[in-house]
Amino acid sequence: MHKLVASIVCFSVIAVCATAGGEKGSKVEGKWVATSAIADGKKVPDEFIQKAMLTVVFKDGKYSVSVGGMQVEAGTYKANAAKKPATVDLDIIEGKDKGKVQLGIYKVADDVLTIALAPHDSKDRPKNFEAPEKGEVTVLKRGK
């Protein structure tokens, strides 16, 4: 279950980072809360998502991820909204996967962010937002 939480955290972070683009005042800057996730080809139970209270905060080109109110990961990101689909590179500075990079794609519709992330240190980005055999897809809603 810890591996699942870590995966969800990473996807959520990447998703938020991707839409943020590192620009101050961007659509992504602020707080995001996970509403659903798929990790390693399996849907994460809704009850688990609700209990985990996975929250991602983006501010000034940096991100932090919290589970149950405790920070579990932090780092920096680079996003490219001009690519189709938009891309994001996540550099993990604090947490279990410190020193690793995660590549992803994202899309934003209204106040909903969907992010697909490749496994850590993979050289290939996800091609779409479908359930990957390895990696993650996370949907987040703008928090208050």
NORTA-V217638 format. One record per pair of residues at least 24 apart in sequence whose ideal C-beta (glycine too) atoms are under 10 Angstrom apart, sorted by the first residue. I is the first residue (numbers start at 0). J is the second residue. D is the distance in whole Angstrom. If there is no record, write none. Layout:
i	j	d
I	J	D
I	J	D
//
This chain:
i	j	d
0	43	10
0	47	8
0	51	10
1	95	9
2	38	8
2	39	9
2	95	10
3	36	8
3	38	5
3	39	8
3	41	8
3	43	6
3	44	10
3	47	7
3	51	9
3	135	9
4	36	10
4	38	9
4	43	9
4	47	8
4	51	6
4	53	8
4	66	6
4	67	9
4	71	8
4	95	10
5	38	9
5	64	10
5	66	9
5	71	8
5	72	8
5	94	8
5	95	6
5	96	7
5	119	9
5	135	10
6	36	8
6	37	9
6	38	4
6	39	7
6	43	8
6	116	8
6	118	9
6	119	9
6	133	10
6	134	8
6	135	5
6	137	9
7	33	6
7	35	10
7	36	5
7	37	9
7	38	6
7	43	6
7	47	9
7	48	8
7	51	7
7	53	6
7	64	9
7	66	8
7	116	10
7	135	7
7	137	6
8	33	9
8	36	10
8	51	9
8	53	6
8	54	10
8	55	8
8	64	5
8	65	9
8	66	6
8	71	6
8	72	5
8	91	10
8	94	8
8	95	9
8	96	9
8	135	9
8	137	9
9	38	9
9	64	8
9	71	10
9	72	7
9	74	10
9	89	7
9	91	8
9	94	9
9	95	9
9	96	7
9	99	9
9	101	6
9	103	9
9	114	9
9	116	6
9	117	10
9	118	9
9	119	7
9	134	9
9	135	7
9	137	9
10	36	6
10	37	9
10	38	7
10	43	10
10	53	9
10	55	10
10	64	10
10	89	10
10	101	8
10	103	7
10	105	10
10	113	10
10	114	6
10	115	7
10	116	5
10	117	10
10	134	8
10	135	4
10	136	7
10	137	4
10	138	9
10	139	9
11	36	8
11	51	10
11	53	6
11	54	8
11	55	5
11	62	9
11	64	6
11	66	10
11	72	9
11	112	9
11	114	7
11	116	9
11	135	8
11	137	5
11	138	9
11	139	6
12	53	9
12	55	5
12	56	10
12	57	9
12	62	5
12	63	8
12	64	5
12	71	10
12	72	6
12	73	9
12	74	7
12	76	8
12	87	9
12	89	6
12	91	8
12	94	9
12	101	8
12	103	9
12	114	8
12	116	8
12	137	9
12	139	10
13	55	9
13	62	9
13	64	10
13	74	10
13	76	7
13	78	9
13	86	10
13	87	5
13	88	8
13	89	5
13	91	10
13	101	6
13	102	8
13	103	4
13	104	9
13	105	7
13	114	5
13	115	8
13	116	5
13	117	9
13	125	10
13	135	8
13	137	8
14	55	8
14	87	8
14	89	10
14	103	7
14	104	9
14	105	5
14	106	9
14	107	9
14	112	5
14	113	7
14	114	2
14	115	8
14	116	8
14	135	9
14	136	9
14	137	5
14	138	8
14	139	6
15	54	10
15	55	4
15	56	8
15	57	5
15	62	6
15	64	9
15	76	8
15	78	10
15	87	9
15	89	10
15	105	8
15	107	10
15	112	6
15	114	7
15	137	9
15	139	6
15	141	10
16	55	8
16	57	7
16	60	9
16	61	9
16	62	5
16	74	8
16	75	8
16	76	3
16	77	8
16	78	6
16	87	5
16	88	8
16	89	6
16	90	9
16	101	9
16	103	8
16	105	8
16	112	10
16	114	8
17	76	7
17	77	9
17	78	5
17	79	8
17	80	8
17	84	9
17	85	6
17	86	7
17	87	3
17	88	9
17	89	8
17	103	6
17	104	7
17	105	3
17	106	9
17	107	9
17	112	8
17	113	10
17	114	6
17	115	9
17	116	9
18	57	8
18	78	7
18	80	8
18	85	7
18	87	8
18	105	5
18	106	8
18	107	5
18	112	5
18	113	9
18	114	8
18	139	9
19	55	10
19	57	5
19	58	9
19	59	10
19	60	8
19	61	10
19	62	8
19	76	7
19	78	6
19	80	9
19	87	8
19	105	9
19	107	10
19	112	9
20	57	10
20	60	9
20	76	9
20	77	8
20	78	4
20	79	8
20	80	6
20	81	10
20	85	8
20	87	9
21	57	9
21	59	8
21	60	4
21	61	9
21	62	10
21	75	8
21	76	6
21	77	6
21	78	6
21	87	10
22	59	9
22	60	8
22	78	9
22	80	9
23	58	8
23	59	6
23	60	8
25	57	8
25	60	10
25	78	9
25	80	9
25	107	10
26	57	10
26	80	9
26	107	6
26	109	10
26	110	9
26	112	9
26	141	9
27	55	9
27	57	5
27	58	10
27	62	9
27	76	10
27	78	8
27	80	10
27	87	10
27	105	9
27	107	7
27	112	7
27	139	10
27	141	9
28	56	9
28	57	5
28	58	6
28	59	8
28	60	9
29	55	9
29	56	7
29	57	7
29	58	8
29	110	10
29	141	7
29	142	7
29	143	9
30	54	6
30	55	7
30	56	5
30	57	8
30	58	9
30	65	10
30	139	10
30	141	7
30	142	4
30	143	7
31	55	5
31	56	8
31	57	8
31	62	10
31	64	10
31	110	9
31	111	9
31	112	6
31	114	10
31	137	10
31	138	10
31	139	4
31	140	7
31	141	6
31	142	6
32	139	6
32	140	6
32	141	8
32	142	4
32	143	9
33	64	10
33	66	9
33	112	10
33	114	10
33	137	6
33	138	7
33	139	5
33	140	8
33	142	10
34	111	8
34	112	10
34	137	9
34	138	5
34	139	6
34	140	5
35	113	9
35	136	9
35	137	7
35	138	5
35	139	9
35	140	10
36	114	10
36	135	6
36	136	7
36	137	5
36	138	7
36	139	9
37	115	9
37	128	9
37	129	9
37	130	4
37	131	7
37	134	9
37	135	7
37	136	5
37	137	8
37	138	9
38	116	10
38	130	9
38	131	9
38	133	9
38	134	8
38	135	5
38	136	8
38	137	9
39	118	9
39	130	9
39	131	8
39	132	7
39	133	6
39	134	7
39	135	8
40	129	10
40	130	5
40	131	6
40	132	5
40	133	8
40	134	9
40	135	10
40	136	10
41	130	8
41	132	10
42	130	8
42	136	10
43	135	9
43	136	10
43	137	9
48	137	9
48	138	9
53	137	8
53	139	8
54	139	9
54	142	6
55	112	9
55	114	10
55	137	9
55	139	7
55	142	9
56	142	8
61	92	9
62	89	8
62	90	10
62	91	10
62	92	10
63	92	10
63	93	8
63	94	9
64	91	10
64	93	10
64	94	8
70	94	8
71	95	7
71	96	10
72	96	7
72	97	9
73	97	9
74	98	10
74	99	9
74	100	9
74	101	9
76	101	9
76	103	10
78	103	9
78	105	8
80	105	9
80	106	10
80	107	9
82	124	10
84	113	10
84	115	8
84	124	9
84	125	9
84	126	9
84	127	8
84	128	8
85	114	10
86	124	6
86	125	10
87	114	7
87	115	10
87	116	8
87	124	9
88	124	9
89	114	10
89	116	8
89	119	9
91	119	8
95	119	10
96	120	9
101	134	9
101	135	9
102	134	10
103	134	8
103	135	9
103	136	9
103	137	10
104	128	7
104	136	10
105	137	10
105	139	10
107	139	10
107	141	10
109	140	9
109	141	9
110	139	9
110	140	6
110	141	4
110	142	9
111	138	6
111	139	7
111	140	6
111	141	8
112	137	8
112	138	7
112	139	5
112	140	8
112	141	8
113	137	7
113	138	5
113	139	8
114	138	8
114	139	7
//
